[in-house]
Amino acid sequence: MKKTIMPNEQHECVTLRVEDCANILGISLSSAYTLVERAFTDHAPFKVLRLGKSYRIIKQSFFDYVLGEQQGA
């Protein structure tokens, strides 16, 4: 059964910043921007919102991608 990340009663943020993704993956900020921009353009492998000049990554989609990559490794 797929576990879903849901915001709690304290209004937990459901998005990540590019900086957060870089830290989680252990990659440079430049590499993270490249990954996020590609995901935004291709609509895969995770969901990305563009708000003005900023990107926000949907947390659930990103963690599904990361955990899927680790399980497939």
N, C-alpha and C positions, 0 to 999 in steps of 0.2 A: 504494500500500500504506500502510495506516495505521500510524504509528509509535506505539509504546506506551511510556510512561514506567514503568519498573520500578525498584523499590528496588535499590540496589547492595549489595555485600557489607558495606558500612559502615553498613547499616541506615538508609538515607536515608528521611526522612519522606515518606509518600505523601499527606499532607493539608496544607492551608493554613489559616491563621487568617484571620479577617475582615480584620484589619489588613494581611495580606499581599495579599489581593485588592484592597483599596483602593489600595495602593501600585502594584500591577501595572496597574490600570486608570486610575490617576491621578484618583481620585475621593475625596470626603470619606469619613470613617469612617461617618458617619450614612447616606450614600447606599449605602455598601457593606453595612451592616447591613440596609437596606431590600431590597436586591437579594438578599442571602443568605436573609433570612427568607421572601421570596417564592419563591425557589427551593426552600426546605425545604417550604413549604406546598404548592406546585404540583408538586413532584417534577420540576421542569424550570426552567431550561434546563441545569442541571448538578446533580450529586449533592451533597447536604449531610447531614452527620450532626449530631445534637444530643446532646451529652454533658452532662447536667445543664443548666446555663444557658449553656453554651458551644456554639458552632457550629464544625464542622470541615468544610472543603470538600475533596472528593476532587480531588487535583491533576490527574490525567489528564482527568477530566470537565470541570474548569474550563478547562484549556488547550484542550481540544477546542472548547469554547464560544467562548473568546476568539479562537482562530485561525479558527474558522468565521465569526465576525462580521467579522473583518478581511478575509477572502477575499471575503465577500459585499458589502463596502462599495464 
